[in-house]
Amino acid sequence: MTEKLLQRFLTYVQYNTQSQEGSLSFPSTASQMDFAKLLVQECEMLGLKDVQLDNYGYVMATLPATTDKPLPTIGFIAHMDTSPDCSGNQVKPRLVTYSGGDLFLDAAHSYCLSPQDFPILDTLVGETLIVTDGTTLLGADDKCGIAEILTAMEYLLSHPEIPHGTIRIAFTPDEEIGHGADHFDVARFGADFAYTVDGGELGECEIENFYAASAKIICKGRNIHPGYAKGKMKNSLTIANAFHALLPVHEVPECTSDYEGFFHLHHMEGTVEQTTLSYIIRDFDQDSFEKRKIFLYQIATQLQAIYGKEAVTVLITNQYNNMRTIIEKHPHVLALAKKAMAHLEIPIKKVPIRGGTDGARLSFMGLPCPNLFTGGYNFHSHLEFAVLSHMEAATQTLLQIIRLSALE
């Protein structure tokens, strides 16, 4: 099973499936649809039933039940796209038996995986790592999840003696840009509950995520020849800098962890006439989340008093909510995953998702959907890698969930 899992993953990462912010198409990039067609062919070759690819790029398939016993229909979901934050073009994966210390990814020693930066490496001596040459991301997020789901399905198809209920699988586009659940048909999927296979570290079992919003701050100025600008020019770049300077300096991603929220300035562009700041807002507590949004409006009001009413406009768009409020109403879903990992002697890490998954939105759409580990690390980065034994453990976890469900 390990070899098939590995070969699937190495094949999948060759496809550049980056999603694209601002695209008017769905999926946002044509390459995702090309990859979806590949997955459809593979599902059909494996012998899965009801294999479908819709116009939005969602792939769904069924593993029929092997018993007449009334059992819940379980779903497993992973996303096809990779992050637009780091190139996914011409990924060159390679296998390394990690011997400890600094691991240079390229011959010029420009890219280095170091235990000083990533202490998890100290626990991985002797493990087989899948890394890149440092010029691209790997695609572990979430091609690990896809490979693990299909490898589990192949195993069950080759072992029909294992009793299980109906299993539904789905692969979604555009998760990385927050649109993975936009056109997901929960009723057509037909699962009683599901798991997104989109986490990272071995043993992660996640039921809570950020409340999330995006904010666009538009600062408008007035351009006058700099030699004659006194009392006339309003520099939108200066206004934008003033806005950002009024945010708390330590409430940013690089200074926060665990349950701490943040403001993240991820893009800015402008001229004297107009500057735009693009932020994401994150918090685990709903009251704190709402206060963060209000705070942006308060900063705008403060600057409007100095530079004029039209100088600052705040546009906030809510993105997703904390799925914990839904998952806690369905405790058996989490309990089943934890029991499966306990059977496999995998230490359970119940940690908050410092981000979002399709499962967050799907939970609010009527499909309770915790998130499970994949064995991938350093997502969205040139330093992304996967641990082969952890990927195998993720696959075994899916199989154990299915087995245990048939015994309940």
N, C-alpha and C positions, 0 to 999 in steps of 0.2 A: 504493500500500500504506500509506503514511503516514497518509492521510486516514481509511482504514478502521480502522487501528490506533487513531487518536485518537478517532474516534466510538465505537468499542467501549468504550474506557476511560471516556470521559465518560458513557456510558450506565450502565456498571457501578457507578460511584461513587455514583450516585443511590440505590442500594439500601443501606440500613443493615443490614449483616450482622455487627454486633458479636457475638462470642461472649460467654458469660456463665459466670464461675467459679461453681461450686457448683450449677449447674443439674442436675436429675435426668433431663433428657431428652437425647436424642442425635439430631440435633445439639442444642446447648445453647439455641439460639434458633430460633423458627419462621421468621424472616426468611431464614435460611440455606437452608432447604428451598425457600422461594419463589424465591430466587435460583438455586438448583440447577435448578428446573424451567425457568426462563428459559434457562439454559445448555443444557439438553437440547433445547429447541425450536431454539436456534440451531445446535447440532450437527447436528440432523436437517435443517434448512434448508440447511446448507452441503453436505450429502451424505455426511457421515461415517456409518460403519456401526456396527452393534452398540451403538447408543447406549443406555445403561442408567442408571437412577437407582434405587439401592436404598433400603431402609427407613432406613438410617443417614445418607442424604444424600450419598453418594458418587456422582459422575458419572463414567462411563467411556465411551470411544468409540474407534473404530478408523479409521485411514486405511489402506486395503488397499495392499499392495505393487503396484508397477507393473512389476516384473521377476520372472522365474522364478529368477533367481540366488539361491542360498541366502544370506540376509543376516540379521543379528541383528534381533530386534524391539526397537525403542528406545521408551522411555516418556518423556513429559514431564508434570510434575505441578505444580500450583499450588493454593493454598488460597483458599477463598471468604470466610472470615471476616476481620473486621478486629479490631483490638485493643480490649479492653474498657477500656483505660487512658485513652481519649480519645473523646469523642463522635463517632459516625459518622452522626448524624441530620441530614438536610437539608444534605448536603454541597453547597457552591456552588463548583464548580471554575471557574477562569478562566485564560486563556492570557495570558502576559506575555512580551514580548521583553525580555530582561534587559539593561539598559544599564549595569550596574555600581552599586556603592554599596549603600545601604540600600534594601530593597524593602519598603514597608509594604503589609500585606495588607488593611487596612480603612481606611475614611475617617477614623476617629478616631485612626489611627496607634498603636493599642494593640498590634498584632502586627507584628513586624518581622523580616525575613530580612536579616541583616547579615553581610558578609564577616568582620567582627571575631569573630563567634561561629561562623561556618561558612565557613572559608577556601576551601572548594571553589567557592564562588560566584565567586571571582576568575578561575576557569578557564571560567566559563560566560557571559561577556559575549557578547551577540549570539545566545545560544541561546533557544529557545522553552521557557519553563517553564510547567508546569501547577501552579497553587497554589490555596489556599482563601481564604476571607475571614477566616481566623484563628480561627473559632469551633469548627471541627471538624478532625479529621484528614482527609486526602485519600482514603486507601484505596489508595495505590500498593502497599502491602503487604497483599494480593498481587494486586490487580486488574490491576496492570501485567502480572504473569505470565500471568494468564488471557487478557488481550487479546492478548499476544504469541504465545501458543500457538495460539489460534484464528485469528489473522491468518496465521501460518505455515501452518496447515492449509488455510486458504482459498486461499492462493497455490499450494500444491501441487495442490489439487483443480483449479485452473484451468490448471495446467501439467502434464498427465499425461505429457508427454514426458520429464519429469525422472525418471530411474530411482531408486527407493528401495525399501527393504524395508517391512515392516509397521510402522506407527507406532501406539502406544497413548497416549492422553491420559487424565488423571484430574484431577478437581477435588475437593478434600477440605474437610470442615468442621472447625471447632474446633482448628485448628493453633495459634492464638494462646494457647489455654489448655492446650496440651500433650496434646491428645487426637486430633490429626489422623490418627494411624495406628492408633487403637484397634481399628477394625473394617475396616481396609483389607485386602482379599483379594488378596494378592500372587499366588496361583496363578491367580485369575480375571483379574487384570490381564495376566499372561502376557508381560511384557517380560523380555528378557535383562538389561538394565540400564536405568537411567532417570536423568533430571536433574530436580531441583526447580528451578523458575524463580522464585526467591524471594529473590535477593540484592539488593544495592543498587547501589553505584557501578559505573560503566562499567568492564568488564573483570574484575570480581570472579569468581573461580573457586575455590570453597571445598570442601575435602575434610575439614576438621576443625572440630569444635565443642566446646563445653564438655561435661564430665561435669556432670550436673545433678541436684539434689535440692531438695525443699522441706522446710522445717522449721517446725513449729508449737510454740511455747513457751507452755505454760500455767502461769501464776503464780497460786497460790491464797493468799488472805489471810484475815483475820478482822476483820469490821467491828464496832467498838464506838463508842458515842457519843464524839465527840472530847473532850468535857469530862471523860470518865472513862477515857480510852484508855491511860493510862500503864501499861506493862507488860502490856497485854492486846491492843491492836490489832496486827494484821499487815497492812500496806497492800500489796496486790498490785501497785499501780502503782509503789511504791517498789522492790519486788523486781524488777519488769520493767525499770525504769530501771537498776538495778544490773546486771542480766544484760547489757543492751545496752552498758553502759559498759565491760564487760570484753572486748568484741570489739575487734580492732585498728582504730583509727580511720581508717587510710588504705586498708584493704582493703574498699573500697566502690566501687560503679560509677563514681561521680563522680571517683574518684582513681586509677582503673586503666585500662589499655589493653593492646592486643596480647595477650600470653599470660598476663597477670596475672589471678588469680582474685579472688573477692570474696564477702562476705556482704552481702545486700541486704535490709534491713527495708522491706517494701513495704506493710505494713498493721499497725495496732495498735488495739486497743480494750479498754476495761476499766473497772472500778470498784474500789473498795477490796477487794471480795470476790474478784474474779477479773479478770485481764488476760491477753490473748492477743497474742503477737507472731508475725507471719508473715514468714518469711524465704525467700529462695531462696539456694542455695549453688552456686557455680560455680567450676570449675577445669579447665584443659586437661590437667593431669598427674594420673593416677589416684591415685598415692600422696598427693599434696598434697590431692586431693579427699577421700580417706578421712580424712586428718588433720583436715581442717576439720570433718567430722562428729563425730569423736571429741572435738574441742575444745569443741563445744557441750555434750556430755555432761559434760565436765570442769568447765565453768562451772556447770552445774546442780548437780553434786556439791559444789562450793565454796559455793554459796548455800544448799544444803540443810543444810550444817553450821551455818549461821547462823540460818536461818529455819525449819528443820524439813524432814523428809523429803518431806512432801506439798506443800511450797511451790513446787517447780519440776518440771514434767514436760516432757520433750523427745520430740516425735514427728517422725521423719524419714521421708520417702518419696522413694525414688529415682525419677527421671524419665526420663533418657536418658543414653546413653554417647557417647563421642567416636567418630564414624564413621570416623576416619582408619584405625583398626585393620582395618576391612573394605575401604575403598576402596584401600588400598595393596596388597591382594591381587588387585586388578583394575586394573592400571595403564593398560590400553588405554582405559578409560572416561574417565579424566582426560586422557589423551594426545589423544583424539579432540576433546574440547572445546578444549584448548589449540591444537591444529592449526587448528581452525575459526576461532578468534579471530586466530591468526597470519595466516591467509589474508585476513582482513578488515582486517588492520593495526590491530587493537584491542589496546592495551597490556594484557598479562595481569597481574592483581593477585591473586596467590595469598595470600590472607589467611585467618586463622582466623575462624570465625563466632563472634562474641561473643553467642551466643544458641543457639537450636536451630531445626531445620527438621523437617518430616516425613521428609526424607531421612535424618536421623540414625537414627531408629527403623526406617525401611524398610530401611536397609542391614543392620541386625542381623536383619531378618526375611527376608533372602535376596535383596534387591533393591539392588545397589550403586547409590548415588544421590548424586553430587556436587550442589552447588548453584551456579547460574549467576545473573549479574547481571540486573536488570530495568530499571535507570535511575531507580529511586526513591530518595529521600533523606529523612533525618530521620523515619524510621518511628515510629509510635505517638505522634505529636506534632501539635499545632496548626500547627506549622511544617513539616509534611511537604510535599514537592513532588516532581515528576517532571520529567525533561528529555526532551522529545519525541525528539530525535535519538538519545539513548541508548536509549530504548525501541525505536526502529527498529533500532538496532545489535543489541539483544538478539534481536529477531525474525530478523534476518539470521543471527545466530549459530546459532539453532535450525535454520534452513534449511541452513546450511553443514555442521553436524554430520550432517544427514541425507544431504546430497550426498556428503560424504567417506566416510561409512559404506558407501555403495554402491560406492565405488572400492577399498575395501580387500580 
